[in-house]
Amino acid sequence: MAGFGDRSFGQREMHKAVCSECKKDCEVPFKPNKDKPVYCRDCYQKHKKF
């Protein structure tokens, strides 16, 4: 497929992070940015807008 570069649609690369709310170690499918909060799966569910 043209236009997708070398992006793989299989396993995502996971990055280690610390949840901004509960301070637990977690992994996220993006490279964390110090300017934005990162939430673990449980805390993300609490912050997710419906």
PDB file with SEQRES, HELIX, SHEET and CRYST1 records, atoms N, CA, C and O in Angstrom:
SEQRES   1 A   50  MET ALA GLY PHE GLY ASP ARG SER PHE GLY GLN ARG GLU          
SEQRES   2 A   50  MET HIS LYS ALA VAL CYS SER GLU CYS LYS LYS ASP CYS          
SEQRES   3 A   50  GLU VAL PRO PHE LYS PRO ASN LYS ASP LYS PRO VAL TYR          
SEQRES   4 A   50  CYS ARG ASP CYS TYR GLN LYS HIS LYS LYS PHE                  
HELIX    1 AA1 ARG A   41  HIS A   47  1                                   7    
SHEET    1 AA1 2 HIS A  15  VAL A  18  0                                        
SHEET    2 AA1 2 ASP A  25  VAL A  28 -1                                        
CRYST1    1.000    1.000    1.000  90.00  90.00  90.00 P 1           1          
ATOM      1  N   MET A   1       0.835  -1.187   0.000  1.00  0.00           N  
ATOM      2  CA  MET A   1       0.000   0.000   0.000  1.00  0.00           C  
ATOM      3  C   MET A   1       0.878   1.248   0.000  1.00  0.00           C  
ATOM      4  O   MET A   1       1.761   1.396   0.845  1.00  0.00           O  
ATOM      5  N   ALA A   2       0.641   2.095  -0.903  1.00  0.00           N  
ATOM      6  CA  ALA A   2       1.407   3.335  -0.980  1.00  0.00           C  
ATOM      7  C   ALA A   2       0.861   4.346   0.019  1.00  0.00           C  
ATOM      8  O   ALA A   2      -0.324   4.325   0.351  1.00  0.00           O  
ATOM      9  N   GLY A   3       1.726   5.223   0.491  1.00  0.00           N  
ATOM     10  CA  GLY A   3       1.289   6.289   1.373  1.00  0.00           C  
ATOM     11  C   GLY A   3       1.345   5.971   2.851  1.00  0.00           C  
ATOM     12  O   GLY A   3       1.056   6.843   3.671  1.00  0.00           O  
ATOM     13  N   PHE A   4       1.708   4.748   3.223  1.00  0.00           N  
ATOM     14  CA  PHE A   4       1.747   4.386   4.623  1.00  0.00           C  
ATOM     15  C   PHE A   4       3.164   4.290   5.161  1.00  0.00           C  
ATOM     16  O   PHE A   4       3.342   3.973   6.337  1.00  0.00           O  
ATOM     17  N   GLY A   5       4.166   4.548   4.357  1.00  0.00           N  
ATOM     18  CA  GLY A   5       5.550   4.465   4.816  1.00  0.00           C  
ATOM     19  C   GLY A   5       5.879   3.061   5.281  1.00  0.00           C  
ATOM     20  O   GLY A   5       5.432   2.085   4.678  1.00  0.00           O  
ATOM     21  N   ASP A   6       6.655   2.950   6.347  1.00  0.00           N  
ATOM     22  CA  ASP A   6       7.012   1.635   6.844  1.00  0.00           C  
ATOM     23  C   ASP A   6       6.176   1.253   8.068  1.00  0.00           C  
ATOM     24  O   ASP A   6       6.581   0.395   8.852  1.00  0.00           O  
ATOM     25  N   ARG A   7       5.046   1.871   8.229  1.00  0.00           N  
ATOM     26  CA  ARG A   7       4.179   1.612   9.376  1.00  0.00           C  
ATOM     27  C   ARG A   7       3.618   0.195   9.316  1.00  0.00           C  
ATOM     28  O   ARG A   7       3.114  -0.251   8.285  1.00  0.00           O  
ATOM     29  N   SER A   8       3.717  -0.488  10.429  1.00  0.00           N  
ATOM     30  CA  SER A   8       3.213  -1.851  10.530  1.00  0.00           C  
ATOM     31  C   SER A   8       1.836  -1.834  11.173  1.00  0.00           C  
ATOM     32  O   SER A   8       1.586  -1.050  12.088  1.00  0.00           O  
ATOM     33  N   PHE A   9       0.950  -2.686  10.705  1.00  0.00           N  
ATOM     34  CA  PHE A   9      -0.388  -2.758  11.281  1.00  0.00           C  
ATOM     35  C   PHE A   9      -0.508  -3.934  12.237  1.00  0.00           C  
ATOM     36  O   PHE A   9      -1.616  -4.305  12.627  1.00  0.00           O  
ATOM     37  N   GLY A  10       0.623  -4.525  12.620  1.00  0.00           N  
ATOM     38  CA  GLY A  10       0.640  -5.621  13.579  1.00  0.00           C  
ATOM     39  C   GLY A  10       0.754  -5.077  14.989  1.00  0.00           C  
ATOM     40  O   GLY A  10      -0.019  -4.206  15.387  1.00  0.00           O  
ATOM     41  N   GLN A  11       1.710  -5.585  15.740  1.00  0.00           N  
ATOM     42  CA  GLN A  11       1.942  -5.158  17.112  1.00  0.00           C  
ATOM     43  C   GLN A  11       2.373  -3.693  17.152  1.00  0.00           C  
ATOM     44  O   GLN A  11       3.187  -3.258  16.337  1.00  0.00           O  
ATOM     45  N   ARG A  12       1.827  -2.939  18.101  1.00  0.00           N  
ATOM     46  CA  ARG A  12       2.257  -1.552  18.298  1.00  0.00           C  
ATOM     47  C   ARG A  12       3.484  -1.539  19.196  1.00  0.00           C  
ATOM     48  O   ARG A  12       3.631  -2.384  20.078  1.00  0.00           O  
ATOM     49  N   GLU A  13       4.351  -0.582  18.964  1.00  0.00           N  
ATOM     50  CA  GLU A  13       5.489  -0.394  19.848  1.00  0.00           C  
ATOM     51  C   GLU A  13       4.976   0.292  21.114  1.00  0.00           C  
ATOM     52  O   GLU A  13       4.330   1.336  21.040  1.00  0.00           O  
ATOM     53  N   MET A  14       5.264  -0.293  22.262  1.00  0.00           N  
ATOM     54  CA  MET A  14       4.803   0.252  23.526  1.00  0.00           C  
ATOM     55  C   MET A  14       5.943   0.992  24.223  1.00  0.00           C  
ATOM     56  O   MET A  14       7.108   0.611  24.111  1.00  0.00           O  
ATOM     57  N   HIS A  15       5.590   2.049  24.938  1.00  0.00           N  
ATOM     58  CA  HIS A  15       6.569   2.883  25.627  1.00  0.00           C  
ATOM     59  C   HIS A  15       6.247   2.906  27.112  1.00  0.00           C  
ATOM     60  O   HIS A  15       5.086   3.031  27.500  1.00  0.00           O  
ATOM     61  N   LYS A  16       7.270   2.785  27.938  1.00  0.00           N  
ATOM     62  CA  LYS A  16       7.094   2.822  29.387  1.00  0.00           C  
ATOM     63  C   LYS A  16       6.767   4.248  29.820  1.00  0.00           C  
ATOM     64  O   LYS A  16       7.311   5.218  29.292  1.00  0.00           O  
ATOM     65  N   ALA A  17       5.860   4.348  30.800  1.00  0.00           N  
ATOM     66  CA  ALA A  17       5.445   5.649  31.318  1.00  0.00           C  
ATOM     67  C   ALA A  17       5.009   5.479  32.766  1.00  0.00           C  
ATOM     68  O   ALA A  17       4.890   4.361  33.268  1.00  0.00           O  
ATOM     69  N   VAL A  18       4.776   6.600  33.424  1.00  0.00           N  
ATOM     70  CA  VAL A  18       4.232   6.611  34.776  1.00  0.00           C  
ATOM     71  C   VAL A  18       2.917   7.383  34.709  1.00  0.00           C  
ATOM     72  O   VAL A  18       2.874   8.502  34.197  1.00  0.00           O  
ATOM     73  N   CYS A  19       1.854   6.787  35.225  1.00  0.00           N  
ATOM     74  CA  CYS A  19       0.533   7.417  35.198  1.00  0.00           C  
ATOM     75  C   CYS A  19       0.579   8.749  35.941  1.00  0.00           C  
ATOM     76  O   CYS A  19       1.104   8.827  37.052  1.00  0.00           O  
ATOM     77  N   SER A  20       0.033   9.788  35.333  1.00  0.00           N  
ATOM     78  CA  SER A  20       0.028  11.121  35.928  1.00  0.00           C  
ATOM     79  C   SER A  20      -0.884  11.207  37.146  1.00  0.00           C  
ATOM     80  O   SER A  20      -0.736  12.107  37.973  1.00  0.00           O  
ATOM     81  N   GLU A  21      -1.822  10.279  37.256  1.00  0.00           N  
ATOM     82  CA  GLU A  21      -2.759  10.337  38.380  1.00  0.00           C  
ATOM     83  C   GLU A  21      -2.368   9.411  39.528  1.00  0.00           C  
ATOM     84  O   GLU A  21      -2.183   9.876  40.653  1.00  0.00           O  
ATOM     85  N   CYS A  22      -2.239   8.118  39.267  1.00  0.00           N  
ATOM     86  CA  CYS A  22      -1.985   7.167  40.358  1.00  0.00           C  
ATOM     87  C   CYS A  22      -0.506   6.830  40.526  1.00  0.00           C  
ATOM     88  O   CYS A  22      -0.128   6.148  41.479  1.00  0.00           O  
ATOM     89  N   LYS A  23       0.326   7.301  39.611  1.00  0.00           N  
ATOM     90  CA  LYS A  23       1.791   7.137  39.662  1.00  0.00           C  
ATOM     91  C   LYS A  23       2.263   5.694  39.470  1.00  0.00           C  
ATOM     92  O   LYS A  23       3.407   5.376  39.794  1.00  0.00           O  
ATOM     93  N   LYS A  24       1.397   4.814  38.945  1.00  0.00           N  
ATOM     94  CA  LYS A  24       1.807   3.440  38.653  1.00  0.00           C  
ATOM     95  C   LYS A  24       2.573   3.400  37.343  1.00  0.00           C  
ATOM     96  O   LYS A  24       2.332   4.209  36.447  1.00  0.00           O  
ATOM     97  N   ASP A  25       3.510   2.443  37.236  1.00  0.00           N  
ATOM     98  CA  ASP A  25       4.190   2.198  35.966  1.00  0.00           C  
ATOM     99  C   ASP A  25       3.183   1.624  34.992  1.00  0.00           C  
ATOM    100  O   ASP A  25       2.346   0.806  35.372  1.00  0.00           O  
ATOM    101  N   CYS A  26       3.256   2.043  33.742  1.00  0.00           N  
ATOM    102  CA  CYS A  26       2.354   1.526  32.716  1.00  0.00           C  
ATOM    103  C   CYS A  26       3.060   1.601  31.369  1.00  0.00           C  
ATOM    104  O   CYS A  26       4.174   2.114  31.269  1.00  0.00           O  
ATOM    105  N   GLU A  27       2.410   1.091  30.349  1.00  0.00           N  
ATOM    106  CA  GLU A  27       2.916   1.178  28.979  1.00  0.00           C  
ATOM    107  C   GLU A  27       1.826   1.777  28.110  1.00  0.00           C  
ATOM    108  O   GLU A  27       0.645   1.470  28.265  1.00  0.00           O  
ATOM    109  N   VAL A  28       2.244   2.636  27.194  1.00  0.00           N  
ATOM    110  CA  VAL A  28       1.305   3.305  26.303  1.00  0.00           C  
ATOM    111  C   VAL A  28       1.771   3.138  24.857  1.00  0.00           C  
ATOM    112  O   VAL A  28       2.968   2.989  24.608  1.00  0.00           O  
ATOM    113  N   PRO A  29       0.838   3.159  23.902  1.00  0.00           N  
ATOM    114  CA  PRO A  29       1.195   2.939  22.494  1.00  0.00           C  
ATOM    115  C   PRO A  29       1.693   4.192  21.773  1.00  0.00           C  
ATOM    116  O   PRO A  29       1.594   4.283  20.550  1.00  0.00           O  
ATOM    117  N   PHE A  30       2.221   5.148  22.516  1.00  0.00           N  
ATOM    118  CA  PHE A  30       2.777   6.370  21.924  1.00  0.00           C  
ATOM    119  C   PHE A  30       3.937   6.825  22.789  1.00  0.00           C  
ATOM    120  O   PHE A  30       4.059   6.415  23.943  1.00  0.00           O  
ATOM    121  N   LYS A  31       4.779   7.667  22.234  1.00  0.00           N  
ATOM    122  CA  LYS A  31       5.916   8.174  22.992  1.00  0.00           C  
ATOM    123  C   LYS A  31       5.424   9.291  23.914  1.00  0.00           C  
ATOM    124  O   LYS A  31       4.938  10.314  23.432  1.00  0.00           O  
ATOM    125  N   PRO A  32       5.541   9.111  25.229  1.00  0.00           N  
ATOM    126  CA  PRO A  32       5.027  10.127  26.161  1.00  0.00           C  
ATOM    127  C   PRO A  32       5.702  11.484  25.965  1.00  0.00           C  
ATOM    128  O   PRO A  32       6.889  11.576  25.653  1.00  0.00           O  
ATOM    129  N   ASN A  33       4.904  12.526  26.160  1.00  0.00           N  
ATOM    130  CA  ASN A  33       5.353  13.898  26.029  1.00  0.00           C  
ATOM    131  C   ASN A  33       5.181  14.548  27.399  1.00  0.00           C  
ATOM    132  O   ASN A  33       4.105  14.458  27.989  1.00  0.00           O  
ATOM    133  N   LYS A  34       6.213  15.196  27.909  1.00  0.00           N  
ATOM    134  CA  LYS A  34       6.148  15.790  29.251  1.00  0.00           C  
ATOM    135  C   LYS A  34       5.098  16.899  29.353  1.00  0.00           C  
ATOM    136  O   LYS A  34       4.723  17.277  30.462  1.00  0.00           O  
ATOM    137  N   ASP A  35       4.619  17.426  28.236  1.00  0.00           N  
ATOM    138  CA  ASP A  35       3.638  18.503  28.245  1.00  0.00           C  
ATOM    139  C   ASP A  35       2.207  18.012  28.446  1.00  0.00           C  
ATOM    140  O   ASP A  35       1.320  18.804  28.765  1.00  0.00           O  
ATOM    141  N   LYS A  36       1.976  16.719  28.262  1.00  0.00           N  
ATOM    142  CA  LYS A  36       0.620  16.171  28.365  1.00  0.00           C  
ATOM    143  C   LYS A  36       0.594  15.044  29.381  1.00  0.00           C  
ATOM    144  O   LYS A  36       1.558  14.286  29.488  1.00  0.00           O  
ATOM    145  N   PRO A  37      -0.504  14.922  30.137  1.00  0.00           N  
ATOM    146  CA  PRO A  37      -0.586  13.832  31.108  1.00  0.00           C  
ATOM    147  C   PRO A  37      -0.718  12.480  30.412  1.00  0.00           C  
ATOM    148  O   PRO A  37      -1.256  12.375  29.309  1.00  0.00           O  
ATOM    149  N   VAL A  38      -0.212  11.451  31.086  1.00  0.00           N  
ATOM    150  CA  VAL A  38      -0.319  10.080  30.607  1.00  0.00           C  
ATOM    151  C   VAL A  38      -1.058   9.306  31.682  1.00  0.00           C  
ATOM    152  O   VAL A  38      -0.724   9.409  32.862  1.00  0.00           O  
ATOM    153  N   TYR A  39      -2.056   8.532  31.286  1.00  0.00           N  
ATOM    154  CA  TYR A  39      -2.849   7.768  32.231  1.00  0.00           C  
ATOM    155  C   TYR A  39      -2.727   6.278  31.972  1.00  0.00           C  
ATOM    156  O   TYR A  39      -2.637   5.843  30.824  1.00  0.00           O  
ATOM    157  N   CYS A  40      -2.725   5.489  33.056  1.00  0.00           N  
ATOM    158  CA  CYS A  40      -2.778   4.044  32.909  1.00  0.00           C  
ATOM    159  C   CYS A  40      -4.185   3.677  32.410  1.00  0.00           C  
ATOM    160  O   CYS A  40      -5.051   4.544  32.297  1.00  0.00           O  
ATOM    161  N   ARG A  41      -4.399   2.430  32.122  1.00  0.00           N  
ATOM    162  CA  ARG A  41      -5.688   1.980  31.581  1.00  0.00           C  
ATOM    163  C   ARG A  41      -6.843   2.333  32.525  1.00  0.00           C  
ATOM    164  O   ARG A  41      -7.886   2.808  32.076  1.00  0.00           O  
ATOM    165  N   ASP A  42      -6.660   2.104  33.826  1.00  0.00           N  
ATOM    166  CA  ASP A  42      -7.738   2.362  34.783  1.00  0.00           C  
ATOM    167  C   ASP A  42      -8.054   3.851  34.896  1.00  0.00           C  
ATOM    168  O   ASP A  42      -9.221   4.242  34.859  1.00  0.00           O  
ATOM    169  N   CYS A  43      -7.030   4.676  35.032  1.00  0.00           N  
ATOM    170  CA  CYS A  43      -7.244   6.121  35.162  1.00  0.00           C  
ATOM    171  C   CYS A  43      -7.763   6.719  33.853  1.00  0.00           C  
ATOM    172  O   CYS A  43      -8.545   7.669  33.874  1.00  0.00           O  
ATOM    173  N   TYR A  44      -7.339   6.177  32.731  1.00  0.00           N  
ATOM    174  CA  TYR A  44      -7.820   6.676  31.442  1.00  0.00           C  
ATOM    175  C   TYR A  44      -9.332   6.510  31.333  1.00  0.00           C  
ATOM    176  O   TYR A  44     -10.028   7.387  30.820  1.00  0.00           O  
ATOM    177  N   GLN A  45      -9.830   5.377  31.819  1.00  0.00           N  
ATOM    178  CA  GLN A  45     -11.276   5.140  31.772  1.00  0.00           C  
ATOM    179  C   GLN A  45     -12.038   6.200  32.577  1.00  0.00           C  
ATOM    180  O   GLN A  45     -13.143   6.586  32.195  1.00  0.00           O  
ATOM    181  N   LYS A  46     -11.465   6.667  33.675  1.00  0.00           N  
ATOM    182  CA  LYS A  46     -12.100   7.691  34.503  1.00  0.00           C  
ATOM    183  C   LYS A  46     -12.107   9.048  33.803  1.00  0.00           C  
ATOM    184  O   LYS A  46     -13.021   9.846  34.010  1.00  0.00           O  
ATOM    185  N   HIS A  47     -11.088   9.316  32.971  1.00  0.00           N  
ATOM    186  CA  HIS A  47     -10.950  10.621  32.320  1.00  0.00           C  
ATOM    187  C   HIS A  47     -11.561  10.665  30.922  1.00  0.00           C  
ATOM    188  O   HIS A  47     -11.731  11.739  30.346  1.00  0.00           O  
ATOM    189  N   LYS A  48     -11.888   9.500  30.384  1.00  0.00           N  
ATOM    190  CA  LYS A  48     -12.406   9.433  29.010  1.00  0.00           C  
ATOM    191  C   LYS A  48     -13.760  10.132  28.929  1.00  0.00           C  
ATOM    192  O   LYS A  48     -14.625   9.927  29.780  1.00  0.00           O  
ATOM    193  N   LYS A  49     -13.932  10.940  27.924  1.00  0.00           N  
ATOM    194  CA  LYS A  49     -15.196  11.644  27.709  1.00  0.00           C  
ATOM    195  C   LYS A  49     -16.115  10.746  26.883  1.00  0.00           C  
ATOM    196  O   LYS A  49     -15.692  10.143  25.896  1.00  0.00           O  
ATOM    197  N   PHE A  50     -17.353  10.668  27.295  1.00  0.00           N  
ATOM    198  CA  PHE A  50     -18.306   9.788  26.593  1.00  0.00           C  
ATOM    199  C   PHE A  50     -19.045  10.515  25.530  1.00  0.00           C  
ATOM    200  O   PHE A  50     -19.882   9.925  24.846  1.00  0.00           O  
TER     201      PHE A  50                                                      
END                                                                             
